[in-house]
Amino acid sequence: MPAILATIFCCWPLGIPAILAAAKVNEYWNLGDHAGAHEQSSKAKKFTIIAAVSAVVVWIVVGILYFLMFAAMFSAASSTPTTTTY
């Protein structure tokens, strides 16, 4: 479930490998390959965490860029000279 949520809400290029690895866990477990199931589980967890962290970093960077853009707009708007006619 976390891999699917990471794919939908965070970063789909890293969420897709997480889903694929998570899907292999049950297959390996049912075949009796418990070590392989644990390996796929840890791989899915790793991709999910990386997807979530990268999404948070991207949202923070986008927020900072929007703040800087609006600050520059308001700074430029307040520094323009006004003309008065008498």
Biopython code that builds the backbone (N, CA, C, O; Angstrom):
import numpy as np
from Bio.PDB.StructureBuilder import StructureBuilder

atoms = [
    (1, "MET", "N", (0.812, -1.187, 0.000)),
    (1, "MET", "CA", (0.000, 0.000, 0.000)),
    (1, "MET", "C", (0.869, 1.271, 0.000)),
    (1, "MET", "O", (0.563, 2.197, -0.751)),
    (2, "PRO", "N", (1.934, 1.353, 0.805)),
    (2, "PRO", "CA", (2.764, 2.561, 0.760)),
    (2, "PRO", "C", (3.393, 2.804, -0.612)),
    (2, "PRO", "O", (3.563, 3.953, -1.020)),
    (3, "ALA", "N", (3.734, 1.743, -1.315)),
    (3, "ALA", "CA", (4.328, 1.915, -2.646)),
    (3, "ALA", "C", (3.321, 2.534, -3.605)),
    (3, "ALA", "O", (3.685, 3.371, -4.431)),
    (4, "ILE", "N", (2.064, 2.133, -3.502)),
    (4, "ILE", "CA", (1.029, 2.691, -4.371)),
    (4, "ILE", "C", (0.801, 4.162, -4.024)),
    (4, "ILE", "O", (0.665, 4.993, -4.922)),
    (5, "LEU", "N", (0.758, 4.487, -2.746)),
    (5, "LEU", "CA", (0.574, 5.874, -2.336)),
    (5, "LEU", "C", (1.750, 6.743, -2.759)),
    (5, "LEU", "O", (1.567, 7.886, -3.176)),
    (6, "ALA", "N", (2.961, 6.197, -2.650)),
    (6, "ALA", "CA", (4.140, 6.944, -3.086)),
    (6, "ALA", "C", (4.092, 7.198, -4.586)),
    (6, "ALA", "O", (4.526, 8.251, -5.054)),
    (7, "THR", "N", (3.565, 6.239, -5.342)),
    (7, "THR", "CA", (3.455, 6.413, -6.783)),
    (7, "THR", "C", (2.426, 7.485, -7.135)),
    (7, "THR", "O", (2.655, 8.309, -8.020)),
    (8, "ILE", "N", (1.301, 7.469, -6.441)),
    (8, "ILE", "CA", (0.225, 8.409, -6.764)),
    (8, "ILE", "C", (0.562, 9.821, -6.303)),
    (8, "ILE", "O", (0.406, 10.773, -7.067)),
    (9, "PHE", "N", (1.023, 9.969, -5.063)),
    (9, "PHE", "CA", (1.178, 11.291, -4.477)),
    (9, "PHE", "C", (2.589, 11.849, -4.513)),
    (9, "PHE", "O", (2.768, 13.054, -4.339)),
    (10, "CYS", "N", (3.572, 11.036, -4.727)),
    (10, "CYS", "CA", (4.952, 11.523, -4.599)),
    (10, "CYS", "C", (5.679, 11.540, -5.929)),
    (10, "CYS", "O", (5.608, 12.513, -6.679)),
    (11, "CYS", "N", (6.348, 10.497, -6.198)),
    (11, "CYS", "CA", (7.260, 10.469, -7.338)),
    (11, "CYS", "C", (7.058, 9.155, -8.080)),
    (11, "CYS", "O", (7.554, 8.113, -7.650)),
    (12, "TRP", "N", (6.334, 9.202, -9.188)),
    (12, "TRP", "CA", (6.002, 7.959, -9.866)),
    (12, "TRP", "C", (7.193, 7.227, -10.478)),
    (12, "TRP", "O", (7.142, 6.000, -10.567)),
    (13, "PRO", "N", (8.278, 7.911, -10.913)),
    (13, "PRO", "CA", (9.394, 7.125, -11.438)),
    (13, "PRO", "C", (10.051, 6.225, -10.394)),
    (13, "PRO", "O", (10.639, 5.202, -10.745)),
    (14, "LEU", "N", (9.959, 6.588, -9.138)),
    (14, "LEU", "CA", (10.498, 5.727, -8.087)),
    (14, "LEU", "C", (9.412, 4.857, -7.459)),
    (14, "LEU", "O", (9.718, 3.850, -6.822)),
    (15, "GLY", "N", (8.163, 5.234, -7.632)),
    (15, "GLY", "CA", (7.071, 4.444, -7.074)),
    (15, "GLY", "C", (6.789, 3.187, -7.869)),
    (15, "GLY", "O", (6.390, 2.171, -7.299)),
    (16, "ILE", "N", (6.987, 3.235, -9.165)),
    (16, "ILE", "CA", (6.727, 2.060, -10.006)),
    (16, "ILE", "C", (7.656, 0.896, -9.650)),
    (16, "ILE", "O", (7.169, -0.225, -9.507)),
    (17, "PRO", "N", (8.973, 1.106, -9.499)),
    (17, "PRO", "CA", (9.812, -0.019, -9.057)),
    (17, "PRO", "C", (9.436, -0.518, -7.658)),
    (17, "PRO", "O", (9.603, -1.698, -7.352)),
    (18, "ALA", "N", (8.932, 0.376, -6.818)),
    (18, "ALA", "CA", (8.495, -0.047, -5.487)),
    (18, "ALA", "C", (7.293, -0.974, -5.596)),
    (18, "ALA", "O", (7.216, -1.980, -4.891)),
    (19, "ILE", "N", (6.357, -0.642, -6.474)),
    (19, "ILE", "CA", (5.190, -1.505, -6.667)),
    (19, "ILE", "C", (5.603, -2.857, -7.241)),
    (19, "ILE", "O", (5.105, -3.897, -6.811)),
    (20, "LEU", "N", (6.510, -2.840, -8.209)),
    (20, "LEU", "CA", (6.957, -4.096, -8.817)),
    (20, "LEU", "C", (7.670, -4.984, -7.799)),
    (20, "LEU", "O", (7.467, -6.198, -7.780)),
    (21, "ALA", "N", (8.502, -4.381, -6.956)),
    (21, "ALA", "CA", (9.199, -5.163, -5.932)),
    (21, "ALA", "C", (8.217, -5.680, -4.889)),
    (21, "ALA", "O", (8.354, -6.811, -4.423)),
    (22, "ALA", "N", (7.230, -4.870, -4.515)),
    (22, "ALA", "CA", (6.244, -5.304, -3.528)),
    (22, "ALA", "C", (5.384, -6.436, -4.077)),
    (22, "ALA", "O", (4.968, -7.320, -3.328)),
    (23, "ALA", "N", (5.118, -6.414, -5.371)),
    (23, "ALA", "CA", (4.315, -7.475, -5.974)),
    (23, "ALA", "C", (5.056, -8.810, -5.987)),
    (23, "ALA", "O", (4.429, -9.869, -5.969)),
    (24, "LYS", "N", (6.365, -8.763, -6.018)),
    (24, "LYS", "CA", (7.156, -9.996, -6.041)),
    (24, "LYS", "C", (7.294, -10.643, -4.666)),
    (24, "LYS", "O", (7.678, -11.809, -4.570)),
    (25, "VAL", "N", (6.987, -9.905, -3.607)),
    (25, "VAL", "CA", (7.176, -10.432, -2.255)),
    (25, "VAL", "C", (6.317, -11.670, -2.035)),
    (25, "VAL", "O", (6.825, -12.702, -1.598)),
    (26, "ASN", "N", (5.017, -11.583, -2.331)),
    (26, "ASN", "CA", (4.133, -12.734, -2.121)),
    (26, "ASN", "C", (4.526, -13.912, -3.000)),
    (26, "ASN", "O", (4.446, -15.064, -2.574)),
    (27, "GLU", "N", (4.947, -13.626, -4.213)),
    (27, "GLU", "CA", (5.355, -14.693, -5.121)),
    (27, "GLU", "C", (6.542, -15.462, -4.554)),
    (27, "GLU", "O", (6.533, -16.693, -4.526)),
    (28, "TYR", "N", (7.553, -14.744, -4.106)),
    (28, "TYR", "CA", (8.726, -15.406, -3.529)),
    (28, "TYR", "C", (8.378, -16.130, -2.235)),
    (28, "TYR", "O", (8.886, -17.221, -1.976)),
    (29, "TRP", "N", (7.521, -15.534, -1.428)),
    (29, "TRP", "CA", (7.142, -16.144, -0.150)),
    (29, "TRP", "C", (6.398, -17.462, -0.383)),
    (29, "TRP", "O", (6.652, -18.454, 0.299)),
    (30, "ASN", "N", (5.479, -17.462, -1.353)),
    (30, "ASN", "CA", (4.721, -18.679, -1.644)),
    (30, "ASN", "C", (5.583, -19.768, -2.257)),
    (30, "ASN", "O", (5.277, -20.953, -2.117)),
    (31, "LEU", "N", (6.657, -19.383, -2.935)),
    (31, "LEU", "CA", (7.584, -20.364, -3.495)),
    (31, "LEU", "C", (8.544, -20.907, -2.437)),
    (31, "LEU", "O", (9.283, -21.856, -2.698)),
    (32, "GLY", "N", (8.535, -20.310, -1.254)),
    (32, "GLY", "CA", (9.415, -20.768, -0.177)),
    (32, "GLY", "C", (10.737, -20.036, -0.125)),
    (32, "GLY", "O", (11.588, -20.365, 0.701)),
    (33, "ASP", "N", (10.927, -19.061, -0.980)),
    (33, "ASP", "CA", (12.163, -18.279, -1.001)),
    (33, "ASP", "C", (11.995, -17.087, -0.051)),
    (33, "ASP", "O", (11.741, -15.960, -0.476)),
    (34, "HIS", "N", (12.143, -17.371, 1.241)),
    (34, "HIS", "CA", (11.921, -16.329, 2.244)),
    (34, "HIS", "C", (12.998, -15.243, 2.189)),
    (34, "HIS", "O", (12.708, -14.073, 2.435)),
    (35, "ALA", "N", (14.219, -15.618, 1.873)),
    (35, "ALA", "CA", (15.291, -14.615, 1.756)),
    (35, "ALA", "C", (15.004, -13.675, 0.577)),
    (35, "ALA", "O", (15.195, -12.464, 0.684)),
    (36, "GLY", "N", (14.552, -14.234, -0.531)),
    (36, "GLY", "CA", (14.199, -13.412, -1.683)),
    (36, "GLY", "C", (13.018, -12.503, -1.390)),
    (36, "GLY", "O", (12.971, -11.364, -1.856)),
    (37, "ALA", "N", (12.059, -13.010, -0.613)),
    (37, "ALA", "CA", (10.901, -12.189, -0.237)),
    (37, "ALA", "C", (11.334, -11.028, 0.640)),
    (37, "ALA", "O", (10.866, -9.904, 0.460)),
    (38, "HIS", "N", (12.216, -11.288, 1.579)),
    (38, "HIS", "CA", (12.717, -10.208, 2.441)),
    (38, "HIS", "C", (13.531, -9.201, 1.628)),
    (38, "HIS", "O", (13.466, -7.998, 1.882)),
    (39, "GLU", "N", (14.289, -9.687, 0.664)),
    (39, "GLU", "CA", (15.087, -8.786, -0.184)),
    (39, "GLU", "C", (14.171, -7.882, -1.008)),
    (39, "GLU", "O", (14.412, -6.678, -1.094)),
    (40, "GLN", "N", (13.125, -8.447, -1.614)),
    (40, "GLN", "CA", (12.190, -7.649, -2.402)),
    (40, "GLN", "C", (11.420, -6.668, -1.514)),
    (40, "GLN", "O", (11.115, -5.549, -1.926)),
    (41, "SER", "N", (11.112, -7.103, -0.296)),
    (41, "SER", "CA", (10.415, -6.219, 0.641)),
    (41, "SER", "C", (11.283, -5.021, 1.012)),
    (41, "SER", "O", (10.800, -3.889, 1.050)),
    (42, "SER", "N", (12.548, -5.268, 1.282)),
    (42, "SER", "CA", (13.436, -4.157, 1.631)),
    (42, "SER", "C", (13.682, -3.252, 0.428)),
    (42, "SER", "O", (13.842, -2.042, 0.588)),
    (43, "LYS", "N", (13.713, -3.829, -0.781)),
    (43, "LYS", "CA", (13.863, -3.024, -1.988)),
    (43, "LYS", "C", (12.637, -2.131, -2.193)),
    (43, "LYS", "O", (12.774, -0.961, -2.550)),
    (44, "ALA", "N", (11.444, -2.679, -1.969)),
    (44, "ALA", "CA", (10.220, -1.885, -2.100)),
    (44, "ALA", "C", (10.192, -0.772, -1.061)),
    (44, "ALA", "O", (9.793, 0.353, -1.362)),
    (45, "LYS", "N", (10.610, -1.083, 0.151)),
    (45, "LYS", "CA", (10.649, -0.067, 1.215)),
    (45, "LYS", "C", (11.635, 1.038, 0.865)),
    (45, "LYS", "O", (11.350, 2.218, 1.071)),
    (46, "LYS", "N", (12.795, 0.657, 0.334)),
    (46, "LYS", "CA", (13.819, 1.638, -0.029)),
    (46, "LYS", "C", (13.310, 2.583, -1.116)),
    (46, "LYS", "O", (13.476, 3.798, -1.004)),
    (47, "PHE", "N", (12.693, 2.041, -2.164)),
    (47, "PHE", "CA", (12.165, 2.882, -3.235)),
    (47, "PHE", "C", (11.037, 3.780, -2.746)),
    (47, "PHE", "O", (10.922, 4.928, -3.174)),
    (48, "THR", "N", (10.203, 3.255, -1.845)),
    (48, "THR", "CA", (9.099, 4.058, -1.307)),
    (48, "THR", "C", (9.619, 5.223, -0.493)),
    (48, "THR", "O", (9.119, 6.340, -0.625)),
    (49, "ILE", "N", (10.605, 4.986, 0.339)),
    (49, "ILE", "CA", (11.180, 6.059, 1.157)),
    (49, "ILE", "C", (11.875, 7.091, 0.284)),
    (49, "ILE", "O", (11.730, 8.293, 0.510)),
    (50, "ILE", "N", (12.625, 6.637, -0.708)),
    (50, "ILE", "CA", (13.304, 7.574, -1.609)),
    (50, "ILE", "C", (12.287, 8.412, -2.372)),
    (50, "ILE", "O", (12.499, 9.609, -2.564)),
    (51, "ALA", "N", (11.178, 7.800, -2.813)),
    (51, "ALA", "CA", (10.140, 8.543, -3.526)),
    (51, "ALA", "C", (9.514, 9.601, -2.628)),
    (51, "ALA", "O", (9.294, 10.733, -3.060)),
    (52, "ALA", "N", (9.227, 9.240, -1.381)),
    (52, "ALA", "CA", (8.610, 10.198, -0.462)),
    (52, "ALA", "C", (9.562, 11.344, -0.135)),
    (52, "ALA", "O", (9.152, 12.505, -0.127)),
    (53, "VAL", "N", (10.814, 11.035, 0.131)),
    (53, "VAL", "CA", (11.792, 12.077, 0.467)),
    (53, "VAL", "C", (12.030, 12.992, -0.725)),
    (53, "VAL", "O", (12.115, 14.209, -0.565)),
    (54, "SER", "N", (12.138, 12.416, -1.922)),
    (54, "SER", "CA", (12.365, 13.254, -3.096)),
    (54, "SER", "C", (11.161, 14.153, -3.362)),
    (54, "SER", "O", (11.330, 15.289, -3.805)),
    (55, "ALA", "N", (9.961, 13.667, -3.101)),
    (55, "ALA", "CA", (8.777, 14.509, -3.280)),
    (55, "ALA", "C", (8.776, 15.669, -2.295)),
    (55, "ALA", "O", (8.435, 16.793, -2.662)),
    (56, "VAL", "N", (9.154, 15.408, -1.053)),
    (56, "VAL", "CA", (9.215, 16.484, -0.054)),
    (56, "VAL", "C", (10.254, 17.520, -0.471)),
    (56, "VAL", "O", (10.004, 18.721, -0.372)),
    (57, "VAL", "N", (11.403, 17.071, -0.930)),
    (57, "VAL", "CA", (12.456, 17.999, -1.361)),
    (57, "VAL", "C", (11.973, 18.837, -2.546)),
    (57, "VAL", "O", (12.203, 20.045, -2.582)),
    (58, "VAL", "N", (11.312, 18.211, -3.504)),
    (58, "VAL", "CA", (10.821, 18.946, -4.664)),
    (58, "VAL", "C", (9.787, 19.975, -4.238)),
    (58, "VAL", "O", (9.823, 21.109, -4.716)),
    (59, "TRP", "N", (8.861, 19.610, -3.348)),
    (59, "TRP", "CA", (7.839, 20.564, -2.898)),
    (59, "TRP", "C", (8.456, 21.725, -2.141)),
    (59, "TRP", "O", (7.985, 22.855, -2.265)),
    (60, "ILE", "N", (9.498, 21.475, -1.361)),
    (60, "ILE", "CA", (10.165, 22.556, -0.635)),
    (60, "ILE", "C", (10.855, 23.505, -1.623)),
    (60, "ILE", "O", (10.753, 24.725, -1.490)),
    (61, "VAL", "N", (11.551, 22.946, -2.605)),
    (61, "VAL", "CA", (12.231, 23.773, -3.606)),
    (61, "VAL", "C", (11.219, 24.592, -4.400)),
    (61, "VAL", "O", (11.440, 25.777, -4.648)),
    (62, "VAL", "N", (10.110, 23.969, -4.801)),
    (62, "VAL", "CA", (9.078, 24.696, -5.543)),
    (62, "VAL", "C", (8.497, 25.811, -4.681)),
    (62, "VAL", "O", (8.269, 26.915, -5.175)),
    (63, "GLY", "N", (8.258, 25.542, -3.414)),
    (63, "GLY", "CA", (7.741, 26.571, -2.513)),
    (63, "GLY", "C", (8.698, 27.740, -2.368)),
    (63, "GLY", "O", (8.278, 28.897, -2.368)),
    (64, "ILE", "N", (9.971, 27.444, -2.245)),
    (64, "ILE", "CA", (10.972, 28.511, -2.128)),
    (64, "ILE", "C", (11.030, 29.329, -3.415)),
    (64, "ILE", "O", (11.122, 30.556, -3.374)),
    (65, "LEU", "N", (10.976, 28.645, -4.558)),
    (65, "LEU", "CA", (11.014, 29.363, -5.832)),
    (65, "LEU", "C", (9.788, 30.249, -6.010)),
    (65, "LEU", "O", (9.914, 31.372, -6.498)),
    (66, "TYR", "N", (8.608, 29.772, -5.628)),
    (66, "TYR", "CA", (7.411, 30.618, -5.697)),
    (66, "TYR", "C", (7.529, 31.820, -4.774)),
    (66, "TYR", "O", (7.153, 32.931, -5.148)),
    (67, "PHE", "N", (8.047, 31.605, -3.578)),
    (67, "PHE", "CA", (8.232, 32.713, -2.643)),
    (67, "PHE", "C", (9.187, 33.753, -3.226)),
    (67, "PHE", "O", (8.914, 34.952, -3.165)),
    (68, "LEU", "N", (10.299, 33.301, -3.787)),
    (68, "LEU", "CA", (11.256, 34.234, -4.383)),
    (68, "LEU", "C", (10.670, 34.958, -5.583)),
    (68, "LEU", "O", (10.950, 36.138, -5.793)),
    (69, "MET", "N", (9.854, 34.258, -6.377)),
    (69, "MET", "CA", (9.245, 34.888, -7.534)),
    (69, "MET", "C", (8.268, 35.989, -7.102)),
    (69, "MET", "O", (8.289, 37.089, -7.653)),
    (70, "PHE", "N", (7.418, 35.691, -6.121)),
    (70, "PHE", "CA", (6.480, 36.704, -5.654)),
    (70, "PHE", "C", (7.184, 37.848, -4.935)),
    (70, "PHE", "O", (6.765, 39.000, -5.045)),
    (71, "ALA", "N", (8.248, 37.543, -4.202)),
    (71, "ALA", "CA", (9.004, 38.606, -3.540)),
    (71, "ALA", "C", (9.637, 39.528, -4.583)),
    (71, "ALA", "O", (9.656, 40.746, -4.402)),
    (72, "ALA", "N", (10.150, 38.960, -5.663)),
    (72, "ALA", "CA", (10.746, 39.777, -6.715)),
    (72, "ALA", "C", (9.682, 40.605, -7.430)),
    (72, "ALA", "O", (9.930, 41.753, -7.799)),
    (73, "MET", "N", (8.507, 40.029, -7.625)),
    (73, "MET", "CA", (7.426, 40.781, -8.272)),
    (73, "MET", "C", (6.998, 41.965, -7.426)),
    (73, "MET", "O", (6.862, 43.076, -7.937)),
    (74, "PHE", "N", (6.787, 41.739, -6.142)),
    (74, "PHE", "CA", (6.348, 42.817, -5.277)),
    (74, "PHE", "C", (7.443, 43.853, -5.066)),
    (74, "PHE", "O", (7.159, 45.041, -4.912)),
    (75, "SER", "N", (8.679, 43.408, -5.060)),
    (75, "SER", "CA", (9.793, 44.338, -4.926)),
    (75, "SER", "C", (9.893, 45.221, -6.166)),
    (75, "SER", "O", (10.120, 46.426, -6.058)),
    (76, "ALA", "N", (9.727, 44.632, -7.322)),
    (76, "ALA", "CA", (9.791, 45.400, -8.567)),
    (76, "ALA", "C", (8.589, 46.331, -8.678)),
    (76, "ALA", "O", (8.717, 47.450, -9.173)),
    (77, "ALA", "N", (7.443, 45.887, -8.228)),
    (77, "ALA", "CA", (6.235, 46.723, -8.321)),
    (77, "ALA", "C", (6.309, 47.913, -7.369)),
    (77, "ALA", "O", (5.812, 48.992, -7.693)),
    (78, "SER", "N", (6.917, 47.736, -6.212)),
    (78, "SER", "CA", (6.976, 48.831, -5.263)),
    (78, "SER", "C", (8.111, 49.802, -5.581)),
    (78, "SER", "O", (8.106, 50.924, -5.074)),
    (79, "SER", "N", (9.074, 49.409, -6.396)),
    (79, "SER", "CA", (10.198, 50.280, -6.691)),
    (79, "SER", "C", (10.006, 51.058, -7.990)),
    (79, "SER", "O", (10.860, 51.869, -8.346)),
    (80, "THR", "N", (8.915, 50.832, -8.698)),
    (80, "THR", "CA", (8.715, 51.590, -9.932)),
    (80, "THR", "C", (8.274, 53.001, -9.587)),
    (80, "THR", "O", (7.411, 53.193, -8.731)),
    (81, "PRO", "N", (8.858, 53.981, -10.244)),
    (81, "PRO", "CA", (8.495, 55.351, -9.953)),
    (81, "PRO", "C", (7.094, 55.664, -10.463)),
    (81, "PRO", "O", (6.657, 55.168, -11.501)),
    (82, "THR", "N", (6.429, 56.480, -9.717)),
    (82, "THR", "CA", (5.108, 56.922, -10.140)),
    (82, "THR", "C", (5.237, 58.314, -10.721)),
    (82, "THR", "O", (6.021, 59.132, -10.241)),
    (83, "THR", "N", (4.476, 58.568, -11.735)),
    (83, "THR", "CA", (4.513, 59.893, -12.352)),
    (83, "THR", "C", (3.313, 60.697, -11.853)),
    (83, "THR", "O", (2.191, 60.197, -11.773)),
    (84, "THR", "N", (3.576, 61.902, -11.537)),
    (84, "THR", "CA", (2.485, 62.781, -11.100)),
    (84, "THR", "C", (2.384, 63.928, -12.081)),
    (84, "THR", "O", (3.392, 64.474, -12.531)),
    (85, "THR", "N", (1.207, 64.271, -12.392)),
    (85, "THR", "CA", (0.991, 65.413, -13.289)),
    (85, "THR", "C", (0.312, 66.517, -12.503)),
    (85, "THR", "O", (-0.665, 66.286, -11.791)),
    (86, "TYR", "N", (0.838, 67.703, -12.642)),
    (86, "TYR", "CA", (0.279, 68.864, -11.933)),
    (86, "TYR", "C", (-0.302, 69.833, -12.893)),
    (86, "TYR", "O", (-0.820, 70.872, -12.485)),
]
sb = StructureBuilder()
sb.init_structure("model")
sb.init_model(0)
sb.init_chain("A")
sb.init_seg("    ")
for serial, (resi, resn, name, xyz) in enumerate(atoms, 1):
    if name == "N":
        sb.init_residue(resn, " ", resi, " ")
    sb.init_atom(name, np.array(xyz, "f"), 0.0, 1.0, " ", f" {name:<3s}", serial, name[0])
structure = sb.get_structure()
